[in-house]
Amino acid sequence: MREFFAAHGVSNRTIAAISDVAEELVTNALYDAPHEAGTFKHAVERTRDVELPPDKACEISYGIEHGSAFVRVRDPFGALTRRRLIHVLERCSAASGVHLDESRGGAGLGLWRVFSVASTIAVAVIPGTLTDILVRVDATGGRVRPLRAIHLFLPQDNAIGVVAGRFAADHDDDLLDESFTAFHVA
């Protein structure tokens, strides 16, 4: 991936940023998602090798367009919840400093790092089926541009943190209640 971006004239700073994003998303797909979905009974340290069956493979794709580098990671678990995402972002943005959460095998800082470097991010979750995260890092002018747009499609969690039993992919109007899009206009 680094070679691809370098061959297209992407700056070293952007290559480092998009590589960190890719590493974090792939690591989440291989370690956190299977644990949260119940495939692994216990959190697995990220220093250990894991093996998943072919039907549980994650996908990674990447590319470049008009000075922006993209990476997309999809896993077949659909285990990321709105509650977990909000918890991580709130914990890491707290003015009192970041407290590490190692209960899931990592330090709990990865998603914060992804959001911190992304210029655009889209997160879609179909509970028990897939988590799809697309990140764009805009590096026009040699500088990584801050977050400008975000789209989240994470179904509402119920009171005990389990996603409610409905997902109506056949009814687009039903999905509107489950999604959030924000743009920063300068």
VEXDREN-2710 file (C-alpha; in Angstrom, 1 decimal):
% VEXDREN-2710
k/r/px/py/pz
1/MET/0.0/0.0/0.0
2/ARG/2.8/2.4/0.9
3/GLU/4.5/1.6/-2.5
4/PHE/1.2/2.4/-4.3
5/PHE/0.8/5.8/-2.7
6/ALA/4.5/6.6/-3.1
7/ALA/4.3/5.8/-6.8
8/HIS/1.4/8.2/-7.1
9/GLY/3.3/11.1/-5.6
10/VAL/1.6/11.1/-2.2
11/SER/3.7/12.8/0.5
12/ASN/5.4/10.8/3.2
13/ARG/3.2/12.4/5.9
14/THR/0.0/11.4/4.1
15/ILE/1.4/7.9/3.5
16/ALA/2.2/7.5/7.2
17/ALA/-1.3/8.8/8.2
18/ILE/-3.2/6.5/5.8
19/SER/-1.0/3.6/6.7
20/ASP/-1.7/4.1/10.4
21/VAL/-5.5/4.3/9.6
22/ALA/-5.3/1.1/7.6
23/GLU/-3.3/-0.8/10.3
24/GLU/-5.8/0.3/13.0
25/LEU/-8.9/-0.7/10.9
26/VAL/-7.4/-4.0/9.9
27/THR/-6.4/-4.8/13.5
28/ASN/-9.9/-3.9/14.7
29/ALA/-11.4/-6.2/12.0
30/LEU/-9.1/-9.1/13.0
31/TYR/-9.0/-8.8/16.8
32/ASP/-11.8/-6.6/18.2
33/ALA/-14.7/-7.4/15.8
34/PRO/-14.4/-11.2/16.2
35/HIS/-14.2/-10.9/20.0
36/GLU/-17.2/-8.5/20.2
37/ALA/-19.1/-10.9/17.9
38/GLY/-18.3/-13.9/20.1
39/THR/-16.0/-15.7/17.7
40/PHE/-13.2/-15.3/20.2
41/LYS/-14.2/-16.1/23.8
42/HIS/-11.6/-13.7/25.2
43/ALA/-9.8/-10.6/24.0
44/VAL/-6.7/-11.6/22.0
45/GLU/-3.5/-9.6/22.5
46/ARG/-2.6/-7.8/19.3
47/THR/0.9/-9.3/19.4
48/ARG/-0.6/-12.8/18.9
49/ASP/-1.4/-14.2/15.4
50/VAL/-5.0/-15.0/14.8
51/GLU/-6.6/-17.2/12.2
52/LEU/-10.2/-16.8/11.0
53/PRO/-12.1/-19.0/8.6
54/PRO/-12.3/-17.8/5.0
55/ASP/-16.0/-16.8/5.4
56/LYS/-14.9/-14.4/8.2
57/ALA/-12.1/-12.7/6.2
58/CYS/-12.0/-8.9/6.2
59/GLU/-11.5/-6.9/3.0
60/ILE/-9.2/-3.9/2.5
61/SER/-9.2/-1.6/-0.5
62/TYR/-7.4/1.7/-1.1
63/GLY/-6.9/4.3/-3.7
64/ILE/-6.2/7.9/-4.5
65/GLU/-8.1/10.7/-6.2
66/HIS/-7.3/14.4/-6.6
67/GLY/-4.7/14.4/-3.8
68/SER/-6.8/12.4/-1.4
69/ALA/-5.8/8.9/-0.2
70/PHE/-8.6/6.5/0.7
71/VAL/-8.7/3.3/2.7
72/ARG/-11.7/1.1/3.3
73/VAL/-11.9/-1.9/5.6
74/ARG/-14.9/-4.2/5.8
75/ASP/-15.4/-7.1/8.3
76/PRO/-18.2/-9.7/8.3
77/PHE/-19.0/-9.3/12.0
78/GLY/-21.0/-6.1/12.3
79/ALA/-20.0/-5.8/16.0
80/LEU/-19.2/-2.1/16.3
81/THR/-22.0/-0.5/18.3
82/ARG/-23.0/3.2/18.5
83/ARG/-22.5/3.0/22.3
84/ARG/-18.9/1.7/21.9
85/LEU/-18.0/4.3/19.2
86/ILE/-19.4/7.2/21.3
87/HIS/-17.7/5.9/24.4
88/VAL/-14.3/5.8/22.8
89/LEU/-14.6/9.2/21.2
90/GLU/-15.9/10.8/24.4
91/ARG/-13.2/9.1/26.5
92/CYS/-10.4/10.2/24.2
93/SER/-11.6/13.8/23.7
94/ALA/-11.9/14.4/27.5
95/ALA/-10.1/17.5/28.7
96/SER/-8.9/15.5/31.7
97/GLY/-6.6/13.3/29.6
98/VAL/-7.0/9.9/28.0
99/HIS/-7.4/6.9/30.2
100/LEU/-6.3/3.6/28.6
101/ASP/-8.9/0.9/28.2
102/GLU/-7.1/-2.4/27.7
103/SER/-10.1/-4.6/28.4
104/ARG/-10.5/-5.5/24.7
105/GLY/-6.8/-6.4/23.9
106/GLY/-5.7/-3.0/22.7
107/ALA/-5.3/0.4/24.4
108/GLY/-8.7/1.7/23.2
109/LEU/-7.1/4.7/21.3
110/GLY/-7.2/3.4/17.7
111/LEU/-10.6/4.7/16.7
112/TRP/-9.7/8.1/18.1
113/ARG/-6.5/8.1/16.1
114/VAL/-8.5/7.2/12.9
115/PHE/-10.9/10.1/13.5
116/SER/-8.1/12.5/14.3
117/VAL/-6.4/12.0/11.0
118/ALA/-9.4/11.5/8.7
119/SER/-10.6/14.3/6.5
120/THR/-13.8/12.4/5.7
121/ILE/-15.0/9.2/7.4
122/ALA/-18.0/7.0/6.7
123/VAL/-19.0/4.2/9.1
124/ALA/-21.8/1.7/8.3
125/VAL/-22.8/-1.2/10.5
126/ILE/-25.3/-4.0/9.8
127/PRO/-25.4/-5.8/13.1
128/GLY/-24.0/-9.3/12.9
129/THR/-23.3/-8.9/9.2
130/LEU/-20.8/-6.2/8.5
131/THR/-18.8/-3.2/9.6
132/ASP/-17.6/-1.0/6.8
133/ILE/-15.3/2.0/7.4
134/LEU/-14.2/4.3/4.7
135/VAL/-11.6/7.0/5.5
136/ARG/-10.3/9.7/3.3
137/VAL/-7.1/11.6/4.1
138/ASP/-6.9/14.9/2.1
139/ALA/-3.3/16.0/1.7
140/THR/-3.5/18.7/-0.9
141/GLY/-0.8/21.2/-0.4
142/GLY/1.4/18.7/1.5
143/ARG/-0.7/19.1/4.7
144/VAL/-3.2/16.6/6.1
145/ARG/-6.5/18.4/6.3
146/PRO/-8.7/18.0/9.4
147/LEU/-12.1/16.3/9.5
148/ARG/-14.5/17.9/7.1
149/ALA/-17.3/15.4/6.8
150/ILE/-18.6/12.4/8.7
151/HIS/-21.3/9.9/7.9
152/LEU/-22.4/7.3/10.5
153/PHE/-24.9/4.5/10.0
154/LEU/-25.0/2.7/13.3
155/PRO/-28.3/1.3/14.4
156/GLN/-29.5/2.5/17.8
157/ASP/-28.4/0.3/20.7
158/ASN/-31.0/-0.9/23.1
159/ALA/-30.7/-0.5/26.9
160/ILE/-28.3/-3.4/27.4
161/GLY/-26.0/-2.5/24.5
162/VAL/-27.3/-5.1/22.1
163/VAL/-28.5/-3.8/18.8
164/ALA/-32.3/-4.0/18.5
165/GLY/-33.6/-6.8/16.4
166/ARG/-34.5/-4.9/13.3
167/PHE/-32.6/-3.9/10.3
168/ALA/-34.6/-3.0/7.2
169/ALA/-32.2/-2.8/4.3
170/ASP/-35.1/-3.1/1.9
171/HIS/-36.6/0.2/3.2
172/ASP/-34.4/3.2/2.6
173/ASP/-36.8/5.5/4.5
174/ASP/-36.3/3.3/7.6
175/LEU/-32.5/3.8/7.4
176/LEU/-32.7/7.6/7.7
177/ASP/-33.5/7.3/11.4
178/GLU/-30.3/5.3/11.9
179/SER/-27.9/7.6/10.1
180/PHE/-26.1/10.9/10.8
181/THR/-24.2/13.0/8.3
182/ALA/-22.2/16.2/9.2
183/PHE/-20.2/18.6/7.0
184/HIS/-17.8/21.4/8.1
185/VAL/-18.1/24.3/5.8
186/ALA/-15.4/26.9/6.0
END
